[in-house]
Amino acid sequence: MFGKTKVKIVFTVVLSLLALMIVTLSTIYLSSRAAMRNENDEMLMTYIALYDPENQREDFDFEREDPPPLEHDNMFSEFPGMMQGKGHMRNEPGFRLSTFYSVAYSGSGEIIAINNGDNGLQSEDTLLEIASAALDSKKETGTYGNIYYRVAEKDGYTLVAMIDGTIGDKNLELLFKQMLMIGSAAVAVLLAISVIVARSIVRPLEENDIRQKRFVSDAGHELKTPVAVISANSELLRREIGESEWLDNIDYENSRMSELIKQLLMLSKAENEKIPKETLDFSKLVNGEVLPFESLAFEKGKTIISEAENGIFVEGSQNQLRQLVSVLLDNALSHGTGTEIYLSLKSERHFACLSVTNESDPLDDEQLAHIFDRFYRTDESRESEGSHYGLGLSIAHAVASAHGGQIRADYKNGRAVFTVLIPKK
């Protein structure tokens, strides 16, 4: 139980860290990419504003501290913000070191000029292909591989300006890989820390649970002696004074106490002791356990309908598995509201699936969540009758866990359904 708690704590911590890392990396990557696109777009706007179709090389005067007034100031009206200092971007290193390309078209669609950069990294055919794709997209800006482009209408011609973003994209990719490596290392370190923290959190609870189980076992053994003494003294008094309602009451309560101690010791054994396992015919065991309960059901005006597949084998303790089946049938007979009880045993993949179904009073989610707790009764106002102390289902849960299986309770269509999964041999 506590092992699962540790796993849940570690899983929750790691999942939270992974989610945080994914959100952080995505935010950094997307914001960096958006900033790079904005910077490229601003440089393209500057390039377009300074573009002269008569000079394909755009030999800008980078050495001048202040650019000369542009002849066509109306160009900046197409690009808000250019007159507020963005025109000076041409003096920045990023602008001066970037490689620009351009294709200019006349109003009739004829090519006026092609500029493939100072180094000629892109062929004219490639530039024409990119420019054609840009015009066909009907978008003002966009990307084509590692090329960023902007389409602008100039005086009597259309200009497709492009900038090579290979270096920026590579740097962005490298940044993302480094963040991913650092983030993964951080998650690994925090995973180790979370394991240590989970152990420190669970250890006091685990030690307390061990003490409680030891107390139940020790108390059960210690109580066996006084119960036996009371029974013996009651018998001696009965011989001396004869029958008495007071002695009958003592015997009845002593018998109930003896049964409670027996169940406590069974629960302690199922939870604490390592069971000797053997290969068992679970189908035969279940059918054998149903037989004595059929007569009990008949006395209460009920019927047990059993459907058990043959040839299902499991590995475990015969006594404990008999106790498991007995608890489920006894629970159905004692607390079921209908006249029919359904028992089913079938093979499901790697498990033997045992289910007991009976009509029942409504069970809400809170009751189902605590139904396997010790001394828990769904009807708190009901007096305990006979040998029912709220320990039976706790024993069933302990037996299922000791055999590497699981048990669950559901309430469907007015019926309580208890399902046990035991690994098959």
C-alpha positions as CSV (number, residue, x, y, z in Angstrom):
1,M,0.0,0.0,0.0
2,F,2.7,2.4,1.0
3,G,4.8,1.4,-2.0
4,K,1.9,2.7,-4.2
5,T,1.8,5.9,-2.2
6,K,5.5,6.5,-2.8
7,V,5.0,5.9,-6.5
8,K,2.0,8.3,-6.6
9,I,4.1,11.0,-4.9
10,V,7.0,10.6,-7.2
11,F,4.7,10.4,-10.3
12,T,2.9,13.6,-9.3
13,V,6.1,15.5,-8.7
14,V,7.8,14.3,-11.9
15,L,4.6,14.9,-14.0
16,S,4.3,18.4,-12.6
17,L,8.0,19.1,-13.4
18,L,7.6,17.8,-16.9
19,A,4.6,19.9,-17.5
20,L,6.4,23.0,-16.1
21,M,9.5,22.2,-18.3
22,I,7.4,21.7,-21.4
23,V,5.5,25.0,-20.8
24,T,8.7,26.9,-20.0
25,L,10.6,25.5,-23.0
26,S,7.7,26.1,-25.4
27,T,7.3,29.7,-24.1
28,I,11.0,30.5,-24.5
29,Y,11.2,28.8,-27.9
30,L,8.1,30.5,-29.3
31,S,8.9,33.9,-27.8
32,S,12.5,33.7,-29.2
33,R,11.2,32.6,-32.6
34,A,8.6,35.5,-32.6
35,A,11.4,38.0,-31.6
36,M,13.6,36.7,-34.4
37,R,10.8,36.9,-36.9
38,N,10.0,40.5,-35.8
39,E,13.6,41.5,-36.1
40,N,13.9,39.9,-39.6
41,D,10.6,41.7,-40.5
42,E,12.0,45.1,-39.4
43,M,15.2,44.5,-41.3
44,L,13.2,43.6,-44.4
45,M,11.1,46.8,-44.0
46,T,14.3,48.8,-43.8
47,Y,15.7,47.0,-46.8
48,I,12.5,47.7,-48.8
49,A,12.5,51.4,-47.8
50,L,16.1,51.7,-49.1
51,Y,15.7,49.5,-52.1
52,D,16.6,51.1,-55.5
53,P,15.7,48.9,-58.5
54,E,18.4,50.6,-60.6
55,N,21.1,49.3,-58.2
56,Q,20.6,45.6,-57.6
57,R,23.5,45.4,-55.2
58,E,22.0,48.0,-52.8
59,D,25.4,49.5,-51.9
60,F,24.3,51.3,-48.8
61,D,26.5,53.8,-47.1
62,F,27.0,52.0,-43.9
63,E,29.9,54.2,-42.7
64,R,27.7,57.3,-42.3
65,E,26.5,57.8,-38.8
66,D,23.2,59.2,-40.0
67,P,21.5,58.1,-43.2
68,P,20.7,60.8,-45.7
69,P,17.1,61.8,-46.2
70,L,15.3,59.3,-48.5
71,E,13.8,60.7,-51.7
72,H,10.6,58.8,-51.3
73,D,9.4,59.5,-47.8
74,N,6.0,58.3,-48.6
75,M,7.4,54.8,-48.6
76,F,7.4,54.8,-44.8
77,S,3.6,55.3,-44.7
78,E,3.4,51.7,-45.8
79,F,5.4,50.6,-42.7
80,P,4.3,52.3,-39.5
81,G,7.1,53.0,-37.1
82,M,9.9,53.4,-39.7
83,M,10.1,57.1,-39.1
84,Q,10.5,56.6,-35.4
85,G,14.1,55.5,-35.6
86,K,13.7,52.1,-37.3
87,G,15.3,53.5,-40.4
88,H,18.6,53.6,-38.5
89,M,18.6,49.8,-38.2
90,R,20.8,49.7,-41.3
91,N,23.7,50.9,-39.1
92,E,23.2,47.9,-36.7
93,P,25.5,44.9,-37.0
94,G,22.5,42.5,-37.5
95,F,21.4,44.4,-40.6
96,R,24.9,44.9,-42.0
97,L,25.8,41.2,-41.6
98,S,22.5,39.8,-42.9
99,T,22.2,38.5,-46.5
100,F,19.3,40.0,-48.4
101,Y,17.8,38.9,-51.7
102,S,15.1,40.5,-53.8
103,V,13.0,40.1,-56.9
104,A,11.2,43.1,-58.4
105,Y,8.2,42.8,-60.7
106,S,6.7,45.4,-63.0
107,G,3.0,46.1,-62.9
108,S,2.5,43.7,-65.8
109,G,4.4,40.9,-63.9
110,E,7.7,41.2,-65.8
111,I,10.9,40.8,-63.8
112,I,12.7,44.1,-63.4
113,A,15.6,43.1,-61.2
114,I,17.0,40.1,-59.2
115,N,19.5,40.5,-56.4
116,N,21.0,37.2,-55.1
117,G,23.2,38.8,-52.4
118,D,26.8,39.6,-52.2
119,N,27.9,36.0,-51.9
120,G,25.4,34.5,-54.4
121,L,24.3,31.8,-51.9
122,Q,20.9,31.4,-53.7
123,S,20.5,30.9,-57.4
124,E,18.3,33.1,-59.4
125,D,16.0,30.2,-60.1
126,T,15.6,29.6,-56.4
127,L,14.8,33.2,-55.7
128,L,12.3,33.3,-58.5
129,E,10.7,30.1,-57.1
130,I,10.4,31.7,-53.6
131,A,9.1,35.0,-55.0
132,S,6.5,33.2,-57.1
133,A,5.4,31.2,-54.0
134,A,5.2,34.4,-52.0
135,L,3.0,36.2,-54.5
136,D,0.8,33.1,-54.9
137,S,0.3,32.9,-51.2
138,K,-1.3,36.4,-51.2
139,K,0.4,37.0,-47.9
140,E,2.4,40.1,-47.0
141,T,5.0,38.1,-45.0
142,G,6.0,34.5,-44.6
143,T,8.8,31.9,-44.7
144,Y,10.1,29.5,-47.3
145,G,12.4,27.1,-45.7
146,N,15.1,29.3,-44.0
147,I,14.2,32.3,-46.1
148,Y,11.9,35.1,-44.6
149,Y,10.2,37.3,-47.1
150,R,8.0,40.4,-47.3
151,V,6.0,41.6,-50.3
152,A,5.6,45.3,-50.8
153,E,4.1,47.6,-53.4
154,K,6.6,50.3,-54.4
155,D,6.3,53.1,-57.0
156,G,5.1,51.2,-60.1
157,Y,6.5,47.8,-59.2
158,T,6.2,45.0,-56.7
159,L,9.1,44.0,-54.6
160,V,9.6,40.6,-52.9
161,A,12.4,41.2,-50.3
162,M,14.0,38.2,-48.7
163,I,16.5,37.6,-45.9
164,D,18.5,34.5,-45.1
165,G,17.5,33.2,-41.7
166,T,19.7,30.1,-41.7
167,I,22.1,31.3,-38.9
168,G,19.2,32.5,-36.7
169,D,17.3,29.2,-37.1
170,K,20.4,27.2,-36.3
171,N,21.1,29.3,-33.2
172,L,17.4,28.9,-32.2
173,E,17.6,25.1,-32.7
174,L,20.9,25.0,-30.7
175,L,19.2,27.0,-27.9
176,F,16.3,24.7,-27.8
177,K,18.5,21.6,-27.6
178,Q,20.6,23.1,-24.8
179,M,17.5,24.0,-22.9
180,L,16.1,20.5,-23.4
181,M,19.3,18.9,-22.2
182,I,19.5,21.2,-19.1
183,G,15.8,20.6,-18.4
184,S,16.1,16.8,-18.7
185,A,19.1,16.9,-16.3
186,A,17.1,19.1,-13.9
187,V,14.2,16.7,-14.0
188,A,16.5,13.7,-13.3
189,V,18.0,15.5,-10.3
190,L,14.6,16.4,-9.0
191,L,13.3,12.9,-9.6
192,A,16.0,11.6,-7.2
193,I,15.1,14.3,-4.7
194,S,11.4,13.4,-5.0
195,V,12.2,9.8,-4.3
196,I,14.0,10.7,-1.1
197,V,11.3,13.2,-0.1
198,A,8.6,10.5,-0.8
199,R,10.4,8.0,1.4
200,S,10.7,10.6,4.2
201,I,7.0,11.5,4.0
202,V,5.7,7.9,3.9
203,R,8.2,6.4,6.5
204,P,6.3,7.7,9.6
205,L,3.0,6.5,8.1
206,E,4.5,3.1,7.3
207,E,6.0,2.8,10.8
208,N,2.7,3.8,12.4
209,D,0.8,1.2,10.3
210,I,3.3,-1.5,11.3
211,R,2.8,-0.6,15.0
212,Q,-1.0,-0.8,14.5
213,K,-0.9,-4.2,12.9
214,R,1.5,-5.4,15.6
215,F,-0.9,-4.1,18.2
216,V,-3.8,-5.9,16.6
217,S,-1.9,-9.2,16.5
218,D,-0.5,-8.9,20.0
219,A,-3.9,-7.9,21.4
220,G,-5.6,-10.7,19.6
221,H,-3.3,-13.3,21.1
222,E,-3.5,-11.8,24.6
223,L,-7.3,-11.7,24.5
224,K,-7.5,-15.4,23.7
225,T,-6.6,-16.4,27.2
226,P,-9.2,-14.4,29.1
227,V,-11.9,-15.4,26.7
228,A,-11.0,-19.1,27.2
229,V,-11.1,-18.5,31.0
230,I,-14.5,-16.8,30.9
231,S,-15.8,-19.7,28.8
232,A,-14.5,-22.3,31.3
233,N,-15.8,-20.4,34.3
234,S,-19.2,-20.0,32.7
235,E,-19.4,-23.7,32.1
236,L,-18.4,-24.5,35.8
237,L,-21.1,-22.0,37.0
238,R,-23.7,-23.7,34.8
239,R,-22.9,-27.0,36.4
240,E,-23.2,-25.5,39.9
241,I,-26.3,-23.3,39.6
242,G,-27.9,-24.8,36.4
243,E,-29.3,-22.8,33.5
244,S,-29.4,-19.0,33.8
245,E,-30.2,-16.2,31.4
246,W,-27.2,-14.3,32.8
247,L,-24.9,-17.2,31.9
248,D,-26.5,-17.5,28.5
249,N,-25.8,-13.8,28.0
250,I,-22.2,-14.3,29.1
251,D,-21.7,-17.2,26.8
252,Y,-23.2,-15.3,23.9
253,E,-21.0,-12.2,24.3
254,N,-18.0,-14.4,25.0
255,S,-18.7,-16.3,21.8
256,R,-18.9,-13.0,19.8
257,M,-15.7,-11.8,21.4
258,S,-14.0,-15.1,20.5
259,E,-15.2,-14.7,16.8
260,L,-13.9,-11.1,16.8
261,I,-10.5,-12.2,18.1
262,K,-10.4,-14.9,15.4
263,Q,-11.1,-12.4,12.7
264,L,-8.5,-10.0,14.0
265,L,-5.9,-12.7,14.0
266,M,-6.9,-13.7,10.4
267,L,-6.6,-10.1,9.3
268,S,-3.2,-9.7,11.0
269,K,-2.0,-13.0,9.4
270,A,-3.2,-12.0,5.9
271,E,-1.6,-8.5,6.2
272,N,1.7,-9.4,7.8
273,E,2.7,-13.0,7.2
274,K,4.3,-14.3,4.0
275,I,1.9,-16.9,2.8
276,P,3.1,-20.3,1.6
277,K,1.9,-20.6,-2.0
278,E,0.9,-23.7,-3.9
279,T,-0.8,-24.3,-7.2
280,L,-4.5,-24.5,-6.7
281,D,-7.5,-25.4,-8.9
282,F,-9.4,-22.1,-8.1
283,S,-12.5,-23.3,-10.0
284,K,-12.8,-26.4,-7.7
285,L,-12.1,-24.3,-4.6
286,V,-14.8,-21.8,-5.4
287,N,-17.4,-24.5,-6.3
288,G,-16.5,-26.3,-3.0
289,E,-17.0,-23.1,-1.0
290,V,-20.4,-22.3,-2.6
291,L,-22.0,-25.6,-1.5
292,P,-22.3,-25.0,2.3
293,F,-23.6,-21.5,1.6
294,E,-26.4,-22.8,-0.6
295,S,-28.1,-24.3,2.5
296,L,-27.6,-21.1,4.5
297,A,-29.1,-19.1,1.6
298,F,-32.1,-21.5,1.5
299,E,-32.8,-20.9,5.1
300,K,-32.9,-17.2,4.4
301,G,-35.2,-17.6,1.4
302,K,-32.4,-16.8,-1.0
303,T,-30.7,-18.5,-4.0
304,I,-27.1,-18.6,-5.1
305,I,-26.6,-18.7,-8.8
306,S,-23.1,-19.8,-9.6
307,E,-21.3,-19.8,-12.9
308,A,-17.7,-20.9,-12.6
309,E,-15.4,-21.8,-15.5
310,N,-13.4,-24.9,-15.1
311,G,-9.7,-25.3,-15.2
312,I,-8.7,-21.9,-13.7
313,F,-5.5,-22.3,-11.7
314,V,-3.9,-19.8,-9.3
315,E,-0.9,-19.9,-7.0
316,G,-1.6,-19.1,-3.3
317,S,-2.9,-20.2,0.1
318,Q,-5.9,-22.5,0.0
319,N,-7.1,-21.5,3.4
320,Q,-6.9,-17.8,2.7
321,L,-8.6,-18.1,-0.7
322,R,-11.4,-20.1,0.8
323,Q,-11.7,-17.3,3.4
324,L,-11.9,-14.8,0.6
325,V,-14.8,-16.6,-1.2
326,S,-16.5,-17.2,2.2
327,V,-16.3,-13.5,3.1
328,L,-17.9,-12.4,-0.2
329,L,-20.7,-14.9,0.0
330,D,-21.4,-14.2,3.7
331,N,-21.5,-10.5,3.0
332,A,-24.0,-11.0,0.2
333,L,-26.2,-13.2,2.3
334,S,-26.1,-10.8,5.3
335,H,-26.4,-7.5,3.6
336,G,-28.2,-8.2,0.3
337,T,-31.7,-7.0,0.0
338,G,-32.8,-9.3,-2.9
339,T,-33.4,-13.0,-3.1
340,E,-30.8,-13.9,-5.7
341,I,-27.0,-13.8,-5.3
342,Y,-24.8,-14.2,-8.5
343,L,-21.3,-15.7,-8.3
344,S,-19.1,-15.7,-11.4
345,L,-15.7,-17.0,-12.0
346,K,-14.0,-16.6,-15.4
347,S,-10.6,-16.1,-16.9
348,E,-9.7,-12.6,-18.1
349,R,-6.3,-12.4,-19.8
350,H,-3.8,-13.1,-17.0
351,F,-6.3,-13.1,-14.1
352,A,-8.9,-15.2,-12.5
353,C,-11.9,-12.9,-12.2
354,L,-14.3,-13.7,-9.3
355,S,-17.3,-11.5,-8.8
356,V,-20.2,-11.7,-6.4
357,T,-23.3,-9.6,-7.1
358,N,-26.4,-9.0,-5.0
359,E,-29.2,-6.4,-4.7
360,S,-28.3,-3.8,-2.2
361,D,-29.3,-0.6,-0.6
362,P,-27.8,2.4,-2.4
363,L,-24.0,2.9,-1.9
364,D,-22.5,6.3,-2.6
365,D,-18.9,7.0,-3.6
366,E,-17.8,7.8,0.0
367,Q,-19.2,4.4,1.2
368,L,-17.5,2.6,-1.6
369,A,-14.2,4.3,-0.9
370,H,-14.2,3.1,2.8
371,I,-16.0,-0.2,2.4
372,F,-12.7,-2.2,2.9
373,D,-11.7,-0.3,6.0
374,R,-11.5,-2.1,9.3
375,F,-14.7,-2.0,11.4
376,Y,-16.5,0.0,8.7
377,R,-20.2,-0.5,8.2
378,T,-22.2,1.2,5.6
379,D,-25.1,1.5,8.0
380,E,-23.7,3.1,11.2
381,S,-27.0,2.9,13.0
382,R,-27.4,-0.8,12.5
383,E,-26.4,-3.0,15.4
384,S,-23.8,-5.6,14.7
385,E,-25.4,-9.0,14.4
386,G,-23.9,-12.4,14.9
387,S,-20.2,-12.4,13.8
388,H,-20.2,-9.3,11.7
389,Y,-17.9,-6.6,12.9
390,G,-16.9,-4.8,9.7
391,L,-13.7,-6.9,9.4
392,G,-14.8,-9.4,6.7
393,L,-14.2,-7.2,3.7
394,S,-10.9,-6.0,5.2
395,I,-9.8,-9.6,5.4
396,A,-10.9,-10.1,1.7
397,H,-8.9,-7.0,0.7
398,A,-5.8,-8.2,2.6
399,V,-6.0,-11.7,1.1
400,A,-6.3,-10.3,-2.5
401,S,-3.3,-8.0,-1.9
402,A,-1.3,-10.9,-0.4
403,H,-1.9,-12.9,-3.6
404,G,-0.8,-10.0,-5.9
405,G,-4.3,-9.3,-6.9
406,Q,-6.9,-6.6,-6.2
407,I,-10.5,-6.2,-5.1
408,R,-13.0,-3.5,-5.8
409,A,-16.6,-2.6,-5.0
410,D,-19.1,-1.1,-7.4
411,Y,-22.7,-0.2,-7.2
412,K,-24.6,-0.6,-10.5
413,N,-28.3,-0.6,-11.2
414,G,-29.3,-1.3,-7.6
415,R,-26.7,-4.0,-7.2
416,A,-23.5,-4.2,-5.2
417,V,-20.7,-5.9,-7.2
418,F,-17.5,-7.1,-5.6
419,T,-14.8,-8.1,-8.1
420,V,-11.6,-9.9,-7.3
421,L,-8.7,-10.3,-9.7
422,I,-6.1,-13.0,-8.8
423,P,-3.1,-13.7,-11.1
424,K,-3.4,-17.0,-12.9
425,K,-0.8,-19.7,-12.6
